[in-house]
């Protein structure tokens, strides 16, 4: 029996505002080292050979995502 390996499109929910954490900065944009939590998450997904695209779901008024290097990555929507 042949095994078929399908490409994967991952969806990352990143539309939170961090209200429960009571921070001014949403959790996905908090830094760990020199990257945001969102960047760490997306890079981990893209490191998997079957992940061909990552869709990041942000809130309509989010102005921070466009400032990240991820915003221009060819595999990220």
Buried (B, 14 or more C-beta within 10 A) or exposed (E): EEEEEEEEEBEBEBBBBBEEEEEEEBBBBEEEEEBBBBBEBBEEBBEEEEBEBBEBEBEEEBEBBEEBEBEEBEBBE
